[in-house]
Amino acid sequence: MKVGVFDSGVGGLTVARSLQQSGCFSELLYYGDTARVPYGNKDSNTVTRYALEAVEFFNGADVDALVVACNTVSVTALEAMQKFSNKPVYGVLEPGVMALQQLAAEPSSARVLVIATRSTIKSNAYQQRIADLGFQHVTAMATPLFVPMVEEEIYAGPILDEAFKHYFRMLETPDIVLLGCTHFPLLADSISTYYGGAKTIHSGEAMVAWLKQHLDLEARFDKTPIQILATENVEAVKRTALRWGLNL
């Protein structure tokens, strides 16, 4: 099975890495809209327009399905993409919520923190889906500073600690942190440590589990080659992919 991966920039490489490491896919094609990143501070009409341009690209690509790694696109434009795509399109919202449901033994008492971009939080998509499952203690917060920190490879240390204090100092300690942006898995260990061992949900791992369950996939491939394309500075995206652990 050949899979396309679309993201607003480089963050979706964390999802591509999970897909590659799963061994369930014969090939991956990554397409990042690096010329217009970030999407998280753009209005929904603009995000949808950009997403449909990506659909047009993948409609002409040799892939069997499309994974939308970007949370902002997944909560804003997924239905429009599915309508105009000539192949199945899967977003990260449902897999993330499924992972939360499986992780929390007692939804009514579990304390959940959702962190994401402003657009994702503003959409209320995660909050509504989680509430529908019976979770009663849910906090959702936009944490946009984490994106440039990850791109500057600040995964731990005093600068990140100050950002944690800035965002989290007034919050109750959560049991589970849902990482609603593809950059954030690179901060997962630091976030868990800050919260004394809180569990984290990673869009890439959640997507692999969801695809395995819904498409009846198994690990059959020793190596999954990935082709990386971008609307700007593709060589920089490839360098980031190597730093983040993908095999090119």
PALUMDO-352840 format. One record per residue (C-alpha): residue number from 1; residue in three letters; x, y, z. Coordinates in pm, 1 decimal. Example, Ala and Ser with C-alpha at 12.3 -4.5 7.8 and 13.67 -1.06 7.14 Angstrom:
BEGIN
{1; "Ala"; {1230.0; -450.0; 780.0}}
{2; "Ser"; {1367.0; -106.0; 714.0}}
END
This chain:
BEGIN
{1; "Met"; {0.0; 0.0; 0.0}}
{2; "Lys"; {140.1; 336.4; -108.3}}
{3; "Val"; {40.0; 629.2; 113.2}}
{4; "Gly"; {62.6; 1003.7; 65.8}}
{5; "Val"; {123.0; 1226.9; 367.9}}
{6; "Phe"; {20.5; 1592.9; 356.6}}
{7; "Asp"; {123.5; 1858.0; 606.0}}
{8; "Ser"; {140.4; 2235.3; 622.0}}
{9; "Gly"; {516.9; 2215.0; 666.6}}
{10; "Val"; {767.6; 1985.0; 837.3}}
{11; "Gly"; {567.5; 1883.7; 1147.1}}
{12; "Gly"; {398.3; 1598.8; 963.3}}
{13; "Leu"; {734.8; 1427.3; 936.0}}
{14; "Thr"; {665.2; 1289.1; 1284.5}}
{15; "Val"; {358.7; 1113.5; 1141.4}}
{16; "Ala"; {554.3; 997.9; 836.5}}
{17; "Arg"; {819.7; 856.9; 1069.2}}
{18; "Ser"; {559.5; 649.1; 1253.9}}
{19; "Leu"; {416.5; 523.2; 924.6}}
{20; "Gln"; {763.5; 436.1; 797.7}}
{21; "Gln"; {862.7; 255.8; 1115.7}}
{22; "Ser"; {540.0; 54.8; 1124.4}}
{23; "Gly"; {642.0; -160.3; 827.5}}
{24; "Cys"; {282.8; -160.0; 701.6}}
{25; "Phe"; {337.7; 44.4; 385.9}}
{26; "Ser"; {531.0; -21.3; 67.1}}
{27; "Glu"; {604.4; 346.3; -9.1}}
{28; "Leu"; {537.6; 693.7; 129.6}}
{29; "Leu"; {507.5; 1026.1; -52.9}}
{30; "Tyr"; {539.5; 1331.0; 172.8}}
{31; "Tyr"; {421.1; 1671.9; 57.5}}
{32; "Gly"; {474.6; 1976.2; 278.6}}
{33; "Asp"; {338.7; 2321.0; 199.9}}
{34; "Thr"; {647.4; 2491.2; 338.0}}
{35; "Ala"; {596.2; 2804.6; 128.3}}
{36; "Arg"; {280.4; 2893.3; 323.6}}
{37; "Val"; {341.8; 2745.1; 667.4}}
{38; "Pro"; {208.2; 2790.3; 934.4}}
{39; "Tyr"; {-159.2; 2710.0; 884.8}}
{40; "Gly"; {-242.5; 2735.3; 1254.9}}
{41; "Asn"; {-296.7; 3111.1; 1249.2}}
{42; "Lys"; {-493.4; 3124.5; 922.6}}
{43; "Asp"; {-871.5; 3138.7; 879.9}}
{44; "Ser"; {-1068.7; 2829.1; 786.1}}
{45; "Asn"; {-1141.5; 2939.2; 428.5}}
{46; "Thr"; {-772.4; 2983.2; 357.9}}
{47; "Val"; {-680.8; 2649.8; 514.8}}
{48; "Thr"; {-950.4; 2474.9; 311.7}}
{49; "Arg"; {-828.7; 2635.3; -10.9}}
{50; "Tyr"; {-472.4; 2523.9; 53.8}}
{51; "Ala"; {-592.0; 2174.6; 148.5}}
{52; "Leu"; {-788.6; 2136.1; -174.9}}
{53; "Glu"; {-481.9; 2236.8; -373.1}}
{54; "Ala"; {-302.4; 1950.4; -198.2}}
{55; "Val"; {-585.2; 1716.3; -297.1}}
{56; "Glu"; {-537.1; 1820.7; -658.4}}
{57; "Phe"; {-169.4; 1728.4; -630.3}}
{58; "Phe"; {-237.3; 1388.1; -473.2}}
{59; "Asn"; {-516.3; 1310.2; -720.6}}
{60; "Gly"; {-242.0; 1288.4; -980.4}}
{61; "Ala"; {0.5; 1096.4; -760.8}}
{62; "Asp"; {57.1; 721.3; -750.8}}
{63; "Val"; {-71.6; 657.9; -397.9}}
{64; "Asp"; {-357.8; 445.3; -265.8}}
{65; "Ala"; {-461.2; 671.9; 22.2}}
{66; "Leu"; {-384.0; 1010.5; 172.5}}
{67; "Val"; {-301.5; 1078.6; 537.3}}
{68; "Val"; {-354.3; 1437.4; 650.6}}
{69; "Ala"; {-90.3; 1480.5; 919.1}}
{70; "Cys"; {-174.2; 1841.0; 999.1}}
{71; "Asn"; {-421.0; 1873.4; 1286.6}}
{72; "Thr"; {-539.0; 2215.7; 1168.8}}
{73; "Val"; {-629.9; 2075.3; 827.2}}
{74; "Ser"; {-783.7; 1763.1; 982.1}}
{75; "Val"; {-1028.4; 1964.2; 1194.4}}
{76; "Thr"; {-1096.2; 2230.4; 930.6}}
{77; "Ala"; {-1092.9; 2082.9; 582.2}}
{78; "Leu"; {-1103.7; 1702.5; 600.6}}
{79; "Glu"; {-1460.4; 1666.0; 472.2}}
{80; "Ala"; {-1389.1; 1894.0; 177.3}}
{81; "Met"; {-1076.1; 1697.2; 94.9}}
{82; "Gln"; {-1262.5; 1367.4; 111.8}}
{83; "Lys"; {-1529.7; 1504.5; -122.7}}
{84; "Phe"; {-1283.7; 1608.0; -394.3}}
{85; "Ser"; {-1023.0; 1334.1; -356.5}}
{86; "Asn"; {-1013.5; 1032.6; -587.4}}
{87; "Lys"; {-874.6; 815.7; -304.8}}
{88; "Pro"; {-946.3; 770.2; 67.4}}
{89; "Val"; {-836.4; 1057.9; 292.0}}
{90; "Tyr"; {-768.5; 1005.8; 663.5}}
{91; "Gly"; {-714.5; 1279.7; 921.8}}
{92; "Val"; {-551.1; 1263.1; 1262.4}}
{93; "Leu"; {-853.0; 1372.6; 1469.9}}
{94; "Glu"; {-1030.2; 1037.2; 1488.6}}
{95; "Pro"; {-711.8; 836.8; 1557.9}}
{96; "Gly"; {-616.1; 1075.6; 1838.3}}
{97; "Val"; {-957.1; 1050.8; 2000.6}}
{98; "Met"; {-953.8; 671.2; 1963.1}}
{99; "Ala"; {-614.9; 656.0; 2132.9}}
{100; "Leu"; {-747.3; 866.1; 2419.7}}
{101; "Gln"; {-1049.2; 641.2; 2459.0}}
{102; "Gln"; {-825.2; 334.9; 2476.5}}
{103; "Leu"; {-580.2; 495.3; 2718.3}}
{104; "Ala"; {-827.2; 626.9; 2973.6}}
{105; "Ala"; {-979.3; 351.7; 3188.3}}
{106; "Glu"; {-1225.6; 592.8; 3354.5}}
{107; "Pro"; {-1323.6; 875.9; 3116.7}}
{108; "Ser"; {-1543.0; 1046.6; 3374.5}}
{109; "Ser"; {-1251.1; 1102.0; 3611.9}}
{110; "Ala"; {-952.4; 1128.6; 3375.3}}
{111; "Arg"; {-797.7; 1474.8; 3349.0}}
{112; "Val"; {-714.6; 1550.9; 2985.6}}
{113; "Leu"; {-511.9; 1838.1; 2842.2}}
{114; "Val"; {-528.5; 1907.2; 2467.2}}
{115; "Ile"; {-252.9; 2130.7; 2328.9}}
{116; "Ala"; {-249.7; 2248.1; 1968.0}}
{117; "Thr"; {-237.6; 2550.9; 1740.4}}
{118; "Arg"; {-486.0; 2836.1; 1777.7}}
{119; "Ser"; {-692.1; 2720.2; 1478.7}}
{120; "Thr"; {-721.3; 2365.0; 1606.4}}
{121; "Ile"; {-827.0; 2476.3; 1952.9}}
{122; "Lys"; {-1066.3; 2738.5; 1813.6}}
{123; "Ser"; {-1239.9; 2475.6; 1598.9}}
{124; "Asn"; {-1350.4; 2296.2; 1918.9}}
{125; "Ala"; {-1329.8; 1967.6; 1726.7}}
{126; "Tyr"; {-1118.2; 1776.1; 1976.0}}
{127; "Gln"; {-1308.6; 1915.4; 2273.1}}
{128; "Gln"; {-1646.2; 1813.0; 2130.1}}
{129; "Arg"; {-1538.4; 1460.7; 2031.0}}
{130; "Ile"; {-1377.6; 1403.4; 2369.2}}
{131; "Ala"; {-1680.6; 1533.9; 2558.0}}
{132; "Asp"; {-1905.5; 1305.8; 2352.6}}
{133; "Leu"; {-1711.2; 1009.1; 2493.4}}
{134; "Gly"; {-1795.4; 1106.1; 2850.1}}
{135; "Phe"; {-1478.0; 1289.6; 2949.9}}
{136; "Gln"; {-1568.4; 1558.4; 3201.2}}
{137; "His"; {-1231.8; 1711.7; 3287.8}}
{138; "Val"; {-1088.7; 1846.5; 2962.5}}
{139; "Thr"; {-871.9; 2154.3; 2917.4}}
{140; "Ala"; {-777.3; 2275.8; 2569.6}}
{141; "Met"; {-499.3; 2527.9; 2516.9}}
{142; "Ala"; {-322.6; 2682.0; 2218.7}}
{143; "Thr"; {55.1; 2660.8; 2263.9}}
{144; "Pro"; {196.7; 2820.3; 1946.2}}
{145; "Leu"; {542.3; 2888.7; 2093.5}}
{146; "Phe"; {616.4; 2517.0; 2088.9}}
{147; "Val"; {623.5; 2506.3; 1706.4}}
{148; "Pro"; {924.5; 2736.4; 1649.8}}
{149; "Met"; {1097.4; 2579.4; 1948.5}}
{150; "Val"; {1078.4; 2237.0; 1788.8}}
{151; "Glu"; {1200.7; 2374.9; 1457.9}}
{152; "Glu"; {1495.2; 2526.3; 1646.8}}
{153; "Glu"; {1553.3; 2181.3; 1802.7}}
{154; "Ile"; {1477.2; 2300.4; 2154.2}}
{155; "Tyr"; {1340.3; 1976.7; 2295.6}}
{156; "Ala"; {1443.3; 2032.7; 2658.0}}
{157; "Gly"; {1620.7; 2281.9; 2879.9}}
{158; "Pro"; {1558.0; 2618.5; 3044.0}}
{159; "Ile"; {1395.4; 2793.2; 2747.6}}
{160; "Leu"; {1137.9; 2516.7; 2710.4}}
{161; "Asp"; {1088.2; 2506.1; 3086.5}}
{162; "Glu"; {997.8; 2875.7; 3083.1}}
{163; "Ala"; {748.6; 2812.9; 2801.6}}
{164; "Phe"; {591.6; 2533.2; 3007.1}}
{165; "Lys"; {556.7; 2770.4; 3301.5}}
{166; "His"; {407.1; 3036.1; 3074.8}}
{167; "Tyr"; {134.5; 2804.9; 2945.8}}
{168; "Phe"; {85.7; 2549.8; 3222.0}}
{169; "Arg"; {149.2; 2720.6; 3555.2}}
{170; "Met"; {-219.8; 2774.8; 3632.5}}
{171; "Leu"; {-343.9; 2435.1; 3510.5}}
{172; "Glu"; {-433.8; 2127.5; 3711.0}}
{173; "Thr"; {-193.7; 1839.9; 3646.5}}
{174; "Pro"; {-340.3; 1619.1; 3370.7}}
{175; "Asp"; {-334.5; 1241.8; 3348.5}}
{176; "Ile"; {-313.2; 1249.3; 2968.3}}
{177; "Val"; {-183.9; 1514.5; 2729.2}}
{178; "Leu"; {-316.8; 1489.5; 2373.5}}
{179; "Leu"; {-56.0; 1639.7; 2142.9}}
{180; "Gly"; {-275.9; 1807.8; 1883.3}}
{181; "Cys"; {5.7; 1933.2; 1661.9}}
{182; "Thr"; {255.2; 1723.1; 1471.3}}
{183; "His"; {551.5; 1918.8; 1608.4}}
{184; "Phe"; {468.3; 1835.6; 1966.8}}
{185; "Pro"; {570.4; 1465.4; 1979.1}}
{186; "Leu"; {930.3; 1585.7; 1987.6}}
{187; "Leu"; {844.0; 1750.5; 2319.1}}
{188; "Ala"; {652.1; 1451.4; 2455.5}}
{189; "Asp"; {921.4; 1333.8; 2697.0}}
{190; "Ser"; {972.4; 1683.0; 2836.4}}
{191; "Ile"; {598.7; 1739.8; 2875.4}}
{192; "Ser"; {553.9; 1406.7; 3049.8}}
{193; "Thr"; {842.8; 1484.4; 3284.5}}
{194; "Tyr"; {703.0; 1831.2; 3361.4}}
{195; "Tyr"; {374.2; 1672.0; 3460.9}}
{196; "Gly"; {529.9; 1394.9; 3668.6}}
{197; "Gly"; {484.9; 1112.2; 3420.7}}
{198; "Ala"; {159.7; 1210.1; 3246.4}}
{199; "Lys"; {80.4; 995.6; 2943.6}}
{200; "Thr"; {97.4; 1157.5; 2599.8}}
{201; "Ile"; {-83.6; 1083.7; 2272.6}}
{202; "His"; {116.9; 1121.6; 1952.3}}
{203; "Ser"; {-67.5; 1175.1; 1620.3}}
{204; "Gly"; {170.3; 945.2; 1429.9}}
{205; "Glu"; {140.4; 651.0; 1666.3}}
{206; "Ala"; {-235.6; 701.9; 1689.6}}
{207; "Met"; {-265.4; 710.4; 1310.3}}
{208; "Val"; {-74.0; 383.4; 1270.4}}
{209; "Ala"; {-296.2; 211.6; 1527.0}}
{210; "Trp"; {-611.4; 348.2; 1361.9}}
{211; "Leu"; {-506.0; 243.0; 1010.7}}
{212; "Lys"; {-410.9; -104.6; 1131.9}}
{213; "Gln"; {-752.0; -144.5; 1290.3}}
{214; "His"; {-962.3; -1.8; 1007.8}}
{215; "Leu"; {-767.4; -131.8; 707.2}}
{216; "Asp"; {-656.5; -463.8; 858.9}}
{217; "Leu"; {-289.1; -387.9; 797.0}}
{218; "Glu"; {11.0; -586.6; 914.0}}
{219; "Ala"; {383.9; -515.9; 920.3}}
{220; "Arg"; {509.7; -676.2; 598.8}}
{221; "Phe"; {785.1; -445.9; 474.3}}
{222; "Asp"; {1141.6; -438.0; 604.9}}
{223; "Lys"; {1199.4; -97.3; 448.0}}
{224; "Thr"; {954.0; 172.2; 346.3}}
{225; "Pro"; {1108.0; 425.0; 108.6}}
{226; "Ile"; {984.4; 782.2; 133.1}}
{227; "Gln"; {987.4; 1053.7; -129.5}}
{228; "Ile"; {980.8; 1406.4; 8.2}}
{229; "Leu"; {836.8; 1700.5; -183.6}}
{230; "Ala"; {767.5; 2055.3; -68.7}}
{231; "Thr"; {640.5; 2383.0; -208.6}}
{232; "Glu"; {961.1; 2553.3; -94.5}}
{233; "Asn"; {1312.1; 2450.6; 11.4}}
{234; "Val"; {1271.5; 2074.7; -16.3}}
{235; "Glu"; {1635.2; 2016.2; 78.9}}
{236; "Ala"; {1573.1; 2176.5; 418.5}}
{237; "Val"; {1274.8; 1945.8; 468.7}}
{238; "Lys"; {1492.8; 1645.4; 388.0}}
{239; "Arg"; {1753.9; 1758.8; 638.7}}
{240; "Thr"; {1483.7; 1791.2; 902.7}}
{241; "Ala"; {1355.4; 1444.8; 815.1}}
{242; "Leu"; {1701.2; 1297.7; 874.4}}
{243; "Arg"; {1737.9; 1480.0; 1206.9}}
{244; "Trp"; {1397.8; 1351.4; 1316.4}}
{245; "Gly"; {1483.7; 990.1; 1245.5}}
{246; "Leu"; {1340.4; 910.0; 903.1}}
{247; "Asn"; {1527.1; 686.6; 659.8}}
{248; "Leu"; {1566.2; 858.4; 324.4}}
END
